[in-house]
Amino acid sequence: MRPLRPFAALIALLPIAWATSVEGAREPVLKQVDVPHSYYWRELYLPQLTTGPSSASFLPGGRELVYSMAGSLWRQTIGADEAVELTHATGAYDYQPDVSADGRSVVFSRYDGAGLELWRLDLASGREQRLTSDGAVNVEPRLSPDGRRLAWVSTRRNGRFDLHVADIGPDGIQNAKAFFPERRTAIDRYYYSAFDHAINPSWSPDGERIYFVDNADVAWGSGDLWSVAADDPQDRRRVLREETSWSARPELAPDGRRLLYSSYHGRQTHQLWLTTPAGAPPLPLTFGEFDARNARWSPDGARIAYIANESGNTELLVLDAIGGNRTPVIAKRRKHRLPQAHLAIDIRDGQGRVVPARVTVRAADGRAHAPESAWMHADDGFDRARQHVETQYFHCATPCALDVPAGQVTVGVQHGFAHLPWASTVELAAGESRKVMVELKSNALPAAFGSWMSADLHVHTNYGGHYRNSTQNALRQAAAEDLDVIYNLIVNKEERIPDIARFRPGADPASDNVRLLMQAQEYHTSFWGHLGLLNLSDHLLLPDFSSYRHTALASPYPHNGVIADLAHAQGALVGYVHPFDFEIDPAKEKSLTYQLPADVAHGKVDYLEVVGFSDHRVTAAVWYRLLNLGFPLAAGAGTDAMANYASLRGPVGLTRVFVDTGGRRTPEAVRDSIKAGRSFVSNGPLLGLDMAGERPGATISRSASGALAFRVALRSPVAVDHLELVYNGRVVRSFVLAGDRRSFDAEGELPVDASGWIVLRAWNEAADPLVLDLYPYATTSPIYLELPARRPAATGDATYFATWLERVITATEAREDFNDERERTATLDYLRAAQQRYRALAEPREQAR
């Protein structure tokens, strides 16, 4: 084993996060796709790297399967325990196999970091042939029964998901074309493109029709089930109206009478369903509190192969269509294409204690690897100048072991913010077994600055992803990230609400003396902005959303102020989550409906996700304006982690709030500390601030102006560029950081001459490869000052929000879908009262202390 300098190997493994202020650097995965909300379609639709199977296809005879697993294609006989690896591309991953009817070849999709291209594998010779080279996203290849045509989905035309068809022969594909013309919908959509898509193709047994999913004039969900004549795009027939979620994948049985597809159909998880080509009322084929998807008929129609996540990870099963017997297809023995070695990873902290951690392993084949049972996760962006593909990682409950191709292997380990990242390389010979000992060095804040618990205020343990998460596993994820508290925000994904059955007040029973998990709520609207409702004492607020256009719940009422009152009646905290991705100039915005300023003016908001799934500096700028106007608003933080996703922007605890609970580890102590602002928020740097013996959340009262003694501390897993004291929105002290810029302490005096607020913040202009976020950022909640002199006039800030609310009022007045005049009047009165408050604050005489 050849150790490297502390960060050298990790920089090779991890991406630079989103660089909003510098050229180049971090870009989204599959940036060529022009469809909104990438964190949905990328996970719910596109294939992802998982250690378990992800899709399968029968060979003729129905006794064997070709399936994708761990980035390769494998062949296995049903009932046998040996899997034979068919493909293993360097630095690329193979998915979605479709076996030709004659059993001679397999078409599949290969991801190489730049896009997904279609390939063909000759099963006899092992020869691979590239079918597309357009740099687009090409997925879901399906061969016609006669093997002469290929249907698939591609973004090659316009960056959106379109059904394509081509002739296919020995030389590859010819006459490729999009099957349907572009069509822009006349209705407004929230999660989907304004242009229709066509996905999930399959052929009828006679090759005359293609079954697929299309969202023509569908506002919510990925569309209805359709069929179309293979030679006539005009001959379209809607089979079934259904709110699908990217993975219905309809497929007609060999008898031509039963249409198999996957749906949640009023439930919380996907199961297999049957309808007919005429759209008969569907009936379920499988049952359970887990997902069953990516189903394929056997050639004789007697069996169905599908992917489930009943065990948590993905698994391949074969279901007898009559009788319901399920046969797991498990690769207990694997015949690899490359020589293998065995690697064990043992992780300990500075005191020699075993700790779990987040681990990245990249082997000599240029691919990421993980233990066979681990959940593989992928980042949502990367710097193409540093990497050819995004970072994949897993959580290691020490010790963990895995097989990797022989050669040089790079291992990176991270465990929260209070330990320095670790990385090294090891050279493994074929057949060798080696243990890597990892010792993590502490870089924690001095204890004098508080007794901190870290909490992620915004996690979705289950949200339609590849995996099925349990509360116990979510807490194991937290332990690997050195996170103390998870708030699981139960929320709808269109008509379903994953995890709704798990709600209960207080600590979840899976919690222990070290870690807490609490079931909370995110309240969705597509109009007012999203709310986090923490520590509800009795029940969820249903229906959990409003202002869903083109539904029975289209009314913008209840607005967020009403929901805040209902939550506060249960003793809950109310916060605005993932607020701002770009600077808001109210006078220039085409439309503005975000209700935050109104709810703050009415005293409804307890915290703001200053660090979250948004741009932290932009959000902080809005927060500063509210603080300048005298509204005490604590800083919160939440990752918005979909913790059962294979592809996500970051793990639980990527962004978190550190609260000083005085050593108490109870839901009430966490809640009270968040509300009081005894906290700082961060995605990496740790901050300590003491002003005249007081810490964030406190109020310092003085009978005269003067100087306040201060102490500050910084500890960070990454180098920090800027450390600053901000007083009433102005930087009043910048500290010079030197050396590795990961540790700093200072004390001094700060002149103060007016009431207001002070925070300590740390930030970088650009992304850092070790922080899976836009850029490193941290800030304390405010320390408030009460002095004889009033706060500086903030008339510009008051005018800013008054103009903001003018735009909101205009947008609200244009809505014609309130249920009655009472709702409309109550909403507009609420907004106008808040606007009047800001107008009054714009007058100098209204500036309070």
Order of alpha helices (4+ residues) and beta strands (2+ residues): beta-alpha-beta-alpha-beta-beta-beta-beta-beta-beta-beta-beta-beta-beta-beta-beta-beta-beta-beta-beta-beta-beta-beta-beta-beta-beta-beta-beta-beta-beta-beta-beta-beta-beta-beta-beta-beta-beta-beta-alpha-beta-beta-beta-beta-alpha-beta-alpha-beta-alpha-beta-beta-beta-alpha-beta-beta-beta-beta-beta-beta-beta-beta-beta-beta-alpha-alpha
